[in-house]
Amino acid sequence: MGRVTTRTPVTRIVLGSDDVAVRRRADTVAVEEPLELRIGGEPLTVTMRTPGHDLELAAGFLVSEGVIGAGADIRAAIHCGGPGTAPSTPILGIGAPPVATLAPAPAGNTYNVLDIALAPQSQDAVAGLARAFTTTSACGVCGAASIDAIEKQSRHDVSVDAVTVEAALLSELPDRLRAGQAVFDKTGGLHAAALFDAATGELLVLREDIGRHNAVDKVIGWAVLDERLPLTGTVLQVSGRASFELVQKAVMAGIPILSAVSAPSSLAVELAARAELTLVGFVRGASMNVYARPDRVKV
């Protein structure tokens, strides 16, 4: 795994009522590096992310794009070396040869290329995926040809999920999410997403990343690799706003409730209403706004 944080020199300026303090010191910042995702050796997309949990990130992305629906759809995966390095290092192999020669990770491996071999039933979905472009850490659907191409058909119908959640429990989730953000404590520069059991409030998984859509992909990827889809009876809590792509990712994974500490966008509200996903925003202290399927939130 690549580094998650790094140290860099900064000039610290503190303005006082009578004087100004200026000093040089080292500061910790979150790492942002590209990850190239290849399918069967062919480049598919590049995303800017915080290194770590790369297979989860890739699996979550492929679920969101409708390419895979279960961990068994991924046959093997390897981290490839950067330019000038020899072979690759395996991170997953399920009952079939990997997509490249396996060897110990070379010293120069940047872990910034991930090559995935899919099971035969998922190959057609990749062939129809017109999305070979670079995304930034802030962009989950940049470069898609049209809104119709963005809104995918989910394998899971969240409208039939009979889950309910206590409003009091929802009000606790942002603080519980924040308490688990170990890298944010060091850098102040990462988004987070966490999956909770709606009935018990149990934290199932928490992931951080410099991109909020990447953090959600890592959560969903954890679930698909553990064969947990669809994620019925769960709440996805995110640290920022609720954008269209986050609602889409929740729907594609069968998550019935999405809760955010900040605002949703208009497209997010429209998609949540169509899919009958419960969308909650501005979850701060004792108050919250429910934008879709309020019947699931019990007071």
Secondary structure, 3 states (H helix, E strand, C coil): CCCCEEEEEEEEEEECCCCEEEEEEEEEEECCEEEEEEECCEEEEEEEECCCCHHHHHHHHHHHCCCCCCHHHEEEEEEECCCCCCCEEEEEECCCCCCCCECCCCCCCCCCEEEEEECHHHHHHHHCCCCCCEECCCCCCCCCCCHHHHCCCCCCCHHHCCCCEEHHHHHHHHHHHHHCCHHHHHHCCCEEEEEEECCCCCEEEEEEECCHHHHHHHHHHHHHHCCCCCCCCEEEEECCCECHHHHHHHHHCCCCEEEECCCECHHHHHHHHHHCCEEEEEEECCEEEEEECHHHEEC
